[in-house]
Amino acid sequence: CSSDLFPSHDISTSSTACAGPQVKTSGSSSTIHISIPVALDQLHRWRVKVWDKDDVASAWSSYATFLSVHPPEVTLVSPTSTGSYPSGSLYVSWTVDAYTVQSGYRAVVRKASDNSLVADSLLQSGSVGAHMFPPILSHNTSYKLDLTVYDNQGLSTTVTRTFLCYFSILDQIGRA
């Protein structure tokens, strides 16, 4: 893949190479964003060539490298969309994919009606896949949970679930 625009970026992996695009700019420096699909969990290299105002090309720069990694894949196990929460406590649990080494998490609970903050676990370090909030939930109320999981590569994924809390008759009798 190539282009007739100006500087040129050589994106190379062991199996493919892509030169381009070239982008004309009027200044002495610019930031150019290029989106080229790359395979995950591989080391990639790239280099740059620039042209001056007389259309004279420089030599290629030295190669720079980067490792492409994927963000954590998180599956929220609980809470479910609707459920009974004895005494208003909330148990949040999740799993991560086999490629993720979890380094921390943060769980934030808000009322769905007005987005007001109900509880925040703050950033917790470690690989545990669960968090128990003390009694924070009210009967017949919808909540929104945002769970952010961080990995050891500095990447994160946030999953969101809205759920309705209700107490069973026995829970309500116990509260009276």
Secondary structure, DSSP 8 states (H G I E B T S, - for coil): ---SSSSEEEEE-SS-EEE------SSS-----------TTEEEEEEEE-B-TT--B------EEEEE-----EEEEES-SEEE-GGG-EEEEEEE-TT--EEEEEEEEEETTT--EEEE---EESS--EEEE-S---TTEEEEEEEEEEETTS-EEEEEEEEEEE--HHHHHHH-
